[in-house]
Amino acid sequence: MKTKTKHFFIYAFFALLALTACQDETIDINSPDEQEMIQPNTALVTSMGNVTANYGDYDNVLDESSCFSLELPVTIIVGDVTFVIETIDDLEALEDIFAQYENEDDFFDFVFPLTIIFNDYTEVVIENQEQLQNFIEDCEIEDDEVIECVDFVYPISFSVFNADFNIVDTITITNDEALYNFLEDLGDDDNALIVSLNYPVTLVYANGDTVEVNSNQELSDAIEAAEADCDDDDEDCDINLEGLENALLECGFEAEFYNDGGELEDTLQLHFDESGSVTVTGDPTVVETGEWNVIETDLGYKLVIEGLETFGIANGLWLLKDCDDDQLEFEKETENGIITMKLNLDCEGNLDCNAQEIALNLKECAWWLSTDLLSPNYNGPLNFYEGGVITIGNNEELTGTWEVLVGNTGTFLILDLPGDYEVLSFDWRIVECDDDRLVLAADDNELVLEQDCETYDQVFECFGDFELLECSGPNYEAEFNLSADTIGLIDCQYAFEPSFHETLADAEAGINAIVETESYWSVAGEVYLRIQAENGNFEVFTIYLNTEDCSEGLGCLEGLDIVKCDENNDGFETFNLYEGLNELENCEVNDTVNVTYHETLADAQNNTNPLPEVTAYTNISNPQTIYVRVELLSNPSVFEVLEIGLILEDCNPSGCSEEEVDGFLVECIWNAVNYNGSDNLLNWNFDFEPNSQNVVIYTNESTIDATWTTSQSEDGVIVTFSNVSGANIQAITGEWLVVECEEDRLQLHRGDDILVLERTCE
């Protein structure tokens, strides 16, 4: 939880005061009048703080707490309807909607996080309902801590004095929060200031009246008078310019236009927006947008509407004549006499049913649609579900979202649809509402929805009793895919909710549904399928579960070890895992099995995480076991798991690598000190050339140019001699395995032959 406090930047003035106190010159010399001094911890400062404290009562319809208010906008969810509260006027509209839930608890939910603002303007971010409830329960506030029926008219200013009563600065305050924090900081001993309020100061009362005060006493009297008369406001049409604007923005209006003879000329729906636009809706769905404003004239307040063509009767300068809580009455002069416009407050958009009723009706049955945006072949039906999910027909691929939302300009059905139906993805304003028919408008488009509850009962014609046959597995059980074999193969165009149950009683009661429908293990028997239509009707069908033995033939498969030489002596090599199974063509199940390779037994048993590369797999340990799942293609629930061992052996029993042997041979001159126990080759010298495959073999009398190579085999390093011609010495021709390796001595084997080479570097 984060806490943030907004402070007025008075500390800059403290710094300025400290700086100027040391200077020889001052800004001004003007001893403050005692009636203008503002001293901390006085009754006047307390009253001023109560006037400027954050008013936490106005949103009690939501938080039931006067200790704090909610930072707008706030989003709440009532059933299937989402409300976005952006202004104080939106809160008043909610009171009528909430009235139908007066006997219910917790009928709406907040969308978190949200921010609460305390009377002293401290802000706290709330992450969940429990945190919010704790603050509500801890709320304790006195009745006189906040005075909401009088306000300061800003800006106001204070003069700041030093100890010699020289004016060193003037502080200008522009809002309640700044003034509240300024007064709070006056009592800070570390930053004590001598200040006076610069009069005159104007106050405005809740009824719009203003009063000008010129001293501390007059200010105190004015606040006290306002506090005493907070609830005394019974005059008709006691409204100011701002109050009229707020009243127009509160909700939508049904506008009735009467001619000079009192006859009704027209009825329209008007919705005023904060941006200055007015949306006018005719009968039934024609929509036009104009502009509006409120001005003050010598005659009184006038509502200006302009820019309308189709509904030109609403254009003009309308003089406010009368008002009460739910009606405003205006007049305008025309060539044909006086026209009266009565605006009747309509927070539900003049619908025959409210937003909650609309959401409930939408979910009850299917809805066929009619619109010029689609051809008649694209008529649905639309199926509205809990959680904001919508489908067209019974096509799962045509799934979108829906939401009923109440805003300043009316009640809306928000659609977001896929495919060919994407053209209907609008914020549709609901202009007509019956239990079985809705008329909606968006821009110049119209959408009509008509309810069809009979369609739901036809869903039962799609189903009947089923028989499923699967191969038995362990403990004579079989794995049945209930969803795929019963629901997925039924081409039913109607919306329904299926559930499977182990007993008929559970199916009829709609309880204890089987959860793992796609992997349900059972011996032979039956389960029960409950099909429930959207209107709540249901039927129960029997699913017979039968098993058979399908495992014959898998026993011929066998896992083998794969042994390789660790050529780089690093513990890793590349394996072809196919070499770890015996030939499948020798089995009776040839071409009827699916084989997958896995690194763990659990993955093999669950058929998860199969290895993507089988012919070139690098081991991760030595030794390592690979698990092979062999399953029947006709019934994957019948399978065996085989093990393949991956084993790396030491490729260099001599202890030297090929590179090391090469390095030893080219460094010095070598002699054959032993050939099968004889030293008759001792007089031959071997000079291995480093940059070629030549080896010069020579004595004092003879020289032979031969070739040599080294290679790595699974058994170790191989030294190969070729093109060796000469008496006795030609016996070394061929491949020799290095079995012992030292820097100055190599022992080589070729079958039963032994050759020992030693070197001298002098």
BELDAVEN-V976760 format. One record per run of one state. SS is the DSSP state (H for helix, E for strand, C for the rest). FROM is the first residue (numbers start at 1). LEN is the number of residues. If there is no record, write none. Layout:
((SS & FROM & LEN) (SS & FROM & LEN))
//
This chain:
((C & 1 & 2) (E & 3 & 3) (C & 6 & 5) (H & 11 & 10) (C & 21 & 7) (E & 28 & 2) (C & 30 & 4) (H & 34 & 3) (E & 37 & 2) (C & 39 & 4) (H & 43 & 10) (C & 53 & 7) (H & 60 & 4) (C & 64 & 4) (E & 68 & 3) (C & 71 & 3) (E & 74 & 5) (C & 79 & 2) (E & 81 & 5) (C & 86 & 2) (H & 88 & 14) (C & 102 & 7) (E & 109 & 2) (C & 111 & 3) (E & 114 & 5) (C & 119 & 3) (E & 122 & 5) (C & 127 & 2) (H & 129 & 9) (C & 138 & 12) (E & 150 & 3) (C & 153 & 3) (E & 156 & 6) (C & 162 & 4) (E & 166 & 8) (C & 174 & 2) (H & 176 & 11) (C & 187 & 2) (H & 189 & 3) (C & 192 & 2) (E & 194 & 4) (C & 198 & 3) (E & 201 & 5) (C & 206 & 4) (E & 210 & 4) (C & 214 & 2) (H & 216 & 13) (C & 229 & 12) (H & 241 & 10) (C & 251 & 1) (E & 252 & 7) (C & 259 & 5) (E & 264 & 9) (C & 273 & 4) (E & 277 & 5) (C & 282 & 5) (E & 287 & 10) (C & 297 & 4) (E & 301 & 6) (C & 307 & 5) (H & 312 & 3) (C & 315 & 1) (E & 316 & 9) (C & 325 & 2) (E & 327 & 8) (C & 335 & 2) (E & 337 & 10) (C & 347 & 8) (H & 355 & 10) (C & 365 & 1) (E & 366 & 6) (C & 372 & 10) (E & 382 & 3) (C & 385 & 1) (H & 386 & 3) (E & 389 & 4) (C & 393 & 2) (E & 395 & 13) (C & 408 & 2) (E & 410 & 7) (C & 417 & 2) (H & 419 & 6) (C & 425 & 2) (E & 427 & 8) (C & 435 & 2) (E & 437 & 6) (C & 443 & 2) (E & 445 & 8) (C & 453 & 1) (H & 454 & 9) (C & 463 & 3) (E & 466 & 7) (C & 473 & 1) (H & 474 & 3) (C & 477 & 1) (E & 478 & 3) (C & 481 & 1) (H & 482 & 7) (C & 489 & 8) (E & 497 & 5) (C & 502 & 2) (H & 504 & 6) (C & 510 & 10) (E & 520 & 3) (C & 523 & 2) (E & 525 & 8) (C & 533 & 5) (E & 538 & 11) (C & 549 & 5) (H & 554 & 3) (C & 557 & 2) (E & 559 & 1) (C & 560 & 2) (E & 562 & 5) (C & 567 & 7) (E & 574 & 2) (C & 576 & 1) (H & 577 & 4) (E & 581 & 1) (C & 582 & 2) (H & 584 & 3) (C & 587 & 6) (E & 593 & 6) (C & 599 & 2) (H & 601 & 6) (C & 607 & 10) (E & 617 & 2) (C & 619 & 5) (E & 624 & 9) (C & 633 & 6) (E & 639 & 12) (C & 651 & 7) (H & 658 & 10) (C & 668 & 1) (E & 669 & 7) (C & 676 & 2) (E & 678 & 1) (C & 679 & 6) (E & 685 & 4) (C & 689 & 5) (E & 694 & 5) (C & 699 & 4) (E & 703 & 10) (C & 713 & 4) (E & 717 & 6) (C & 723 & 6) (H & 729 & 4) (C & 733 & 1) (E & 734 & 9) (C & 743 & 2) (E & 745 & 6) (C & 751 & 2) (E & 753 & 8) (C & 761 & 2))
//
